[in-house]
Amino acid sequence: MKFKRLLASFFAATMCFSMLPAVVSADEVALANDVAIVEEAEQQSIVMIAKDSGSPSTSPSPSGSPTQDEGKTGKLSWKLTTSGVLLISGKGSMPNYGYGKAPWSKYASDIKTVKIASTVSSIGKFAFGKCTSLTSISIPSGIKTIGYGAFYKSGLKKVSGGSKVTSIGKSAFYGCSKLTSFTITSKYLKSIGSYAFKGTKIKTLTIKNTKKLTKKGVKKSLKKSSIKKVNVKNSKRFLYSYYFAKFNSGKKVKVY
Protein backbone atom coordinates (compact mmCIF):
# COMPACT_ATOMS: atom_id res chain seq x y z
CA MET A 1 0.00 0.00 0.00
CA LYS A 2 2.81 2.29 0.96
CA PHE A 3 4.53 1.37 -2.32
CA LYS A 4 1.45 2.34 -4.32
CA ARG A 5 1.35 5.74 -2.62
CA LEU A 6 4.99 6.37 -3.44
CA LEU A 7 4.41 5.37 -7.04
CA ALA A 8 1.43 7.72 -7.34
CA SER A 9 3.48 10.59 -5.90
CA PHE A 10 6.27 9.85 -8.36
CA PHE A 11 3.92 9.98 -11.36
CA ALA A 12 2.31 13.24 -10.09
CA ALA A 13 5.71 14.89 -9.69
CA THR A 14 6.74 13.70 -13.15
CA MET A 15 3.64 15.23 -14.71
CA CYS A 16 4.27 18.57 -12.97
CA PHE A 17 7.86 18.73 -14.18
CA SER A 18 6.75 17.83 -17.70
CA MET A 19 4.49 20.90 -17.73
CA LEU A 20 7.15 23.39 -16.64
CA PRO A 21 8.85 23.86 -20.04
CA ALA A 22 5.56 24.82 -21.63
CA VAL A 23 4.88 27.46 -18.95
CA VAL A 24 8.43 28.94 -19.18
CA SER A 25 8.23 28.93 -22.94
CA ALA A 26 5.04 31.00 -22.87
CA ASP A 27 6.64 33.51 -20.47
CA GLU A 28 9.70 33.80 -22.68
CA VAL A 29 7.53 34.53 -25.72
CA ALA A 30 5.64 37.23 -23.83
CA LEU A 31 8.91 38.78 -22.63
CA ALA A 32 10.35 38.74 -26.17
CA ASN A 33 7.26 40.49 -27.49
CA ASP A 34 7.52 43.18 -24.82
CA VAL A 35 11.20 43.80 -25.66
CA ALA A 36 10.41 44.06 -29.37
CA ILE A 37 7.66 46.60 -28.72
CA VAL A 38 9.93 48.72 -26.50
CA GLU A 39 12.79 48.57 -29.02
CA GLU A 40 10.49 49.65 -31.85
CA ALA A 41 9.14 52.56 -29.80
CA GLU A 42 12.69 53.65 -28.94
CA GLN A 43 13.70 53.45 -32.59
CA GLN A 44 10.75 55.63 -33.64
CA SER A 45 11.67 58.10 -30.93
CA ILE A 46 15.26 58.29 -32.22
CA VAL A 47 14.00 58.93 -35.76
CA MET A 48 11.72 61.73 -34.54
CA ILE A 49 14.57 63.33 -32.57
CA ALA A 50 16.81 63.18 -35.62
CA LYS A 51 14.17 64.95 -37.69
CA ASP A 52 13.81 67.70 -35.11
CA SER A 53 17.51 68.03 -34.28
CA GLY A 54 17.94 71.29 -36.20
CA SER A 55 20.44 69.93 -38.68
CA PRO A 56 21.03 72.11 -41.82
CA SER A 57 18.19 72.09 -44.29
CA THR A 58 18.72 70.36 -47.59
CA SER A 59 15.43 71.49 -49.08
CA PRO A 60 15.66 73.46 -52.32
CA SER A 61 15.85 77.25 -52.02
CA PRO A 62 14.06 79.64 -54.42
CA SER A 63 17.11 79.44 -56.69
CA GLY A 64 16.66 75.69 -57.09
CA SER A 65 19.72 74.59 -55.06
CA PRO A 66 19.86 73.29 -51.47
CA THR A 67 20.47 75.85 -48.75
CA GLN A 68 23.97 76.00 -47.29
CA ASP A 69 23.26 78.58 -44.59
CA GLU A 70 20.75 81.29 -43.78
CA GLY A 71 19.84 83.85 -41.16
CA LYS A 72 18.72 87.36 -40.26
CA THR A 73 20.65 90.61 -40.58
CA GLY A 74 18.89 93.66 -39.21
CA LYS A 75 15.46 93.83 -40.82
CA LEU A 76 16.55 91.58 -43.66
CA SER A 77 16.91 87.85 -44.25
CA TRP A 78 19.66 86.10 -46.17
CA LYS A 79 20.10 82.66 -47.65
CA LEU A 80 23.15 81.11 -49.33
CA THR A 81 22.70 78.10 -51.60
CA THR A 82 25.24 75.36 -52.17
CA SER A 83 25.67 76.66 -55.73
CA GLY A 84 26.96 80.01 -54.43
CA VAL A 85 23.84 82.17 -54.83
CA LEU A 86 23.32 84.69 -52.01
CA LEU A 87 19.70 85.83 -51.71
CA ILE A 88 18.90 88.91 -49.62
CA SER A 89 15.26 89.69 -48.95
CA GLY A 90 13.08 91.85 -46.74
CA LYS A 91 12.35 95.56 -46.60
CA GLY A 92 14.59 98.40 -45.47
CA SER A 93 18.28 99.14 -45.20
CA MET A 94 21.11 96.65 -44.93
CA PRO A 95 23.23 97.06 -41.78
CA ASN A 96 26.80 98.32 -41.97
CA TYR A 97 29.46 95.75 -41.12
CA GLY A 98 33.05 95.77 -40.02
CA TYR A 99 35.48 94.27 -42.50
CA GLY A 100 34.81 90.53 -42.72
CA LYS A 101 31.90 90.80 -40.26
CA ALA A 102 28.91 90.37 -42.59
CA PRO A 103 27.00 87.22 -41.57
CA TRP A 104 27.93 85.49 -44.83
CA SER A 105 31.60 86.56 -44.77
CA LYS A 106 32.88 83.11 -43.83
CA TYR A 107 31.56 81.96 -47.22
CA ALA A 108 32.93 85.00 -49.09
CA SER A 109 35.02 83.01 -51.56
CA ASP A 110 32.03 80.72 -52.34
CA ILE A 111 29.60 83.50 -53.30
CA LYS A 112 29.22 83.65 -57.08
CA THR A 113 25.96 85.55 -57.43
CA VAL A 114 24.21 88.14 -55.26
CA LYS A 115 20.49 88.73 -55.67
CA ILE A 116 19.02 91.59 -53.66
CA ALA A 117 15.27 92.17 -53.42
CA SER A 118 14.00 95.46 -54.86
CA THR A 119 12.59 96.29 -51.41
CA VAL A 120 16.10 96.55 -49.92
CA SER A 121 17.19 100.21 -49.82
CA SER A 122 20.95 100.08 -49.25
CA ILE A 123 24.10 98.00 -49.52
CA GLY A 124 25.94 98.12 -46.21
CA LYS A 125 29.53 98.94 -45.42
CA PHE A 126 31.88 96.06 -46.34
CA ALA A 127 28.84 93.91 -47.21
CA PHE A 128 30.55 91.96 -49.99
CA GLY A 129 34.22 92.55 -49.27
CA LYS A 130 36.54 89.76 -50.45
CA CYS A 131 33.80 87.98 -52.41
CA THR A 132 36.43 86.91 -54.93
CA SER A 133 34.11 84.62 -56.91
CA LEU A 134 31.52 87.37 -57.44
CA THR A 135 32.08 88.56 -61.03
CA SER A 136 29.08 90.77 -61.75
CA ILE A 137 26.18 92.51 -60.07
CA SER A 138 23.11 94.39 -61.19
CA ILE A 139 22.21 96.91 -58.51
CA PRO A 140 18.42 96.62 -58.01
CA SER A 141 16.12 99.61 -58.39
CA GLY A 142 15.43 99.88 -54.66
CA ILE A 143 19.06 100.56 -53.69
CA LYS A 144 19.76 104.22 -52.86
CA THR A 145 23.17 104.03 -51.20
CA ILE A 146 26.23 101.86 -51.67
CA GLY A 147 28.29 101.84 -48.49
CA TYR A 148 31.95 102.36 -47.67
CA GLY A 149 34.07 99.52 -49.06
CA ALA A 150 30.90 97.61 -50.00
CA PHE A 151 32.69 95.53 -52.66
CA TYR A 152 36.23 95.90 -51.33
CA LYS A 153 38.62 93.61 -53.20
CA SER A 154 35.82 91.50 -54.66
CA GLY A 155 36.10 89.66 -57.98
CA LEU A 156 33.72 91.99 -59.82
CA LYS A 157 34.23 92.50 -63.55
CA LYS A 158 30.99 94.30 -64.32
CA VAL A 159 28.59 96.60 -62.45
CA SER A 160 25.25 97.79 -63.83
CA GLY A 161 21.77 98.90 -62.76
CA GLY A 162 21.34 101.27 -59.85
CA SER A 163 18.62 103.45 -61.34
CA LYS A 164 17.88 105.13 -58.00
CA VAL A 165 21.34 105.26 -56.43
CA THR A 166 22.00 108.61 -54.72
CA SER A 167 25.50 107.96 -53.40
CA ILE A 168 28.46 105.64 -53.87
CA GLY A 169 30.54 105.43 -50.70
CA LYS A 170 34.25 105.94 -50.21
CA SER A 171 36.36 103.05 -51.49
CA ALA A 172 33.17 101.24 -52.52
CA PHE A 173 34.95 99.31 -55.28
CA TYR A 174 38.48 99.71 -53.94
CA GLY A 175 40.79 96.90 -55.04
CA CYS A 176 38.39 95.26 -57.51
CA SER A 177 41.32 94.50 -59.78
CA LYS A 178 39.20 92.78 -62.45
CA LEU A 179 36.52 95.47 -62.71
CA THR A 180 36.46 96.87 -66.26
CA SER A 181 32.82 97.84 -66.84
CA PHE A 182 30.82 100.25 -64.68
CA THR A 183 27.47 101.74 -65.70
CA ILE A 184 24.97 103.47 -63.45
CA THR A 185 22.21 105.57 -65.01
CA SER A 186 20.63 107.13 -61.94
CA LYS A 187 19.25 110.64 -62.24
CA TYR A 188 19.46 110.85 -58.44
CA LEU A 189 23.21 110.34 -58.07
CA LYS A 190 24.65 113.13 -55.88
CA SER A 191 28.04 111.89 -54.78
CA ILE A 192 30.85 109.41 -55.43
CA GLY A 193 33.24 108.89 -52.53
CA SER A 194 36.99 109.35 -52.68
CA TYR A 195 39.04 106.45 -54.02
CA ALA A 196 35.80 104.68 -54.98
CA PHE A 197 37.52 103.04 -57.96
CA LYS A 198 41.09 102.75 -56.73
CA GLY A 199 42.82 99.68 -58.09
CA THR A 200 40.14 98.87 -60.68
CA LYS A 201 40.69 98.52 -64.44
CA ILE A 202 37.81 100.77 -65.44
CA LYS A 203 38.76 102.98 -68.38
CA THR A 204 35.37 104.58 -68.94
CA LEU A 205 33.06 105.48 -66.07
CA THR A 206 29.43 105.65 -67.22
CA ILE A 207 27.12 107.71 -64.99
CA LYS A 208 24.48 108.89 -67.43
CA ASN A 209 21.32 110.88 -66.65
CA THR A 210 22.43 112.47 -63.39
CA LYS A 211 22.10 116.23 -62.88
CA LYS A 212 22.67 116.40 -59.14
CA LEU A 213 26.39 115.83 -58.78
CA THR A 214 28.42 118.59 -57.18
CA LYS A 215 32.11 119.39 -57.26
CA LYS A 216 32.39 118.41 -53.61
CA GLY A 217 30.37 115.29 -54.29
CA VAL A 218 32.96 113.83 -56.68
CA LYS A 219 36.18 115.20 -55.16
CA LYS A 220 38.94 112.56 -55.33
CA SER A 221 36.47 109.98 -56.64
CA LEU A 222 38.80 109.10 -59.51
CA LYS A 223 42.03 109.16 -57.49
CA LYS A 224 44.30 106.15 -58.01
CA SER A 225 42.01 104.76 -60.70
CA SER A 226 42.59 103.96 -64.40
CA ILE A 227 39.60 106.01 -65.52
CA LYS A 228 40.36 108.15 -68.56
CA LYS A 229 36.83 108.89 -69.73
CA VAL A 230 33.56 109.74 -68.00
CA ASN A 231 30.32 109.29 -69.91
CA VAL A 232 27.75 111.77 -68.57
CA LYS A 233 25.21 111.59 -71.39
CA ASN A 234 21.97 113.44 -70.56
CA SER A 235 23.77 115.13 -67.66
CA LYS A 236 25.32 118.60 -67.19
CA ARG A 237 28.20 117.84 -69.47
CA PHE A 238 29.89 121.26 -69.45
CA LEU A 239 29.76 121.55 -65.66
CA TYR A 240 30.85 117.96 -65.08
CA SER A 241 33.80 118.45 -67.40
CA TYR A 242 35.05 120.82 -64.72
CA TYR A 243 34.16 118.54 -61.80
CA PHE A 244 36.05 115.62 -63.30
CA ALA A 245 39.03 117.72 -64.34
CA LYS A 246 42.65 116.84 -63.74
CA PHE A 247 42.54 117.85 -60.06
CA ASN A 248 40.10 115.00 -59.39
CA SER A 249 42.26 112.15 -60.65
CA GLY A 250 45.71 113.63 -61.12
CA LYS A 251 45.48 113.16 -64.89
CA LYS A 252 43.51 114.46 -67.82
CA VAL A 253 40.05 112.98 -68.06
CA LYS A 254 37.76 113.25 -71.07
CA VAL A 255 34.13 113.94 -70.22
CA TYR A 256 31.55 113.33 -72.92
Secondary structure, DSSP 8 states (H G I E B T S, - for coil): -HHHHHHHHHHHHHHHHHHHHHHHHHHHHHHHHHHHHHHHHHHHHHHHHHHTS-----SB-TTSSBEEEEEEETTEEEEEETTSEEEEEESB------TT-STTGGGGGG--EEEE-TTB-EE-TTTTTT-TT--EEEE-TT--EE-TTTTTT----EEEE-TT--EE-TTTTTT-TT--EEE---TT--EE-TTTTTT---SEEE-TT-----HHHHTTTTTTS---EEE-TTS-HHHHHHHTSHHHHSS--EE-
